């Protein structure tokens, strides 16, 4: 087996630390997770952690970026493939039921938002992350609508802001009460698409 180069070894260490930190942040929350505990759990020295991440907040930001990338990748796979609107919405509904209200993820997002409230740099980073999420959702909505010959009934950015707000609200409610259905967000996406169809002069059918 070929020996790893220095850059490959560094990349593997960073990936291991991120994966371990993600699991710990989701299981224990932000406050209870320290860089020292991450190092110990991942099997690395404290120096290895501090050489990759200067602060716990920097590490958590990257963990949240990793989670967002994974979640949006799942959405793209669910709604971006071929099929009727009903088929795509059923796949999206399955994702929403599995994901919205995930206790670890939901609480981590809000715990970190509280931590960032009094730190202008962290607050700016979260604003940037939220802007990127809106852009990603807007692009996904445009892609789905375009693939079905639909014009969205509102600017994509406004549609994305609306759906993110609904998703965050449902996530909080479902974290408290898992019996709350995630179908509201699926119905909202479907309604946008059907309204776009009717505005295009095509039959409003799925």
Secondary structure, 3 states (H helix, E strand, C coil): CCCCCHHHHHHHHHHHHHHHHHHHHHHHCCCCCCHHHHHHHHCCCHHHHHHHCCCHHHHHHHHHHHHHHHHHHHHHHHHHCCCCHHHHHHHHHHHHHHHCCCHHHHHHHHHHHHHHCCCHHHHHHHHHHHHHHHHHHHHHHHHHHHHCCCCCCCCHHHHHHHHHHHHHHHHHHHHHCCCCCCHHHHHHHHHHHHHHHHHCCCCCCC
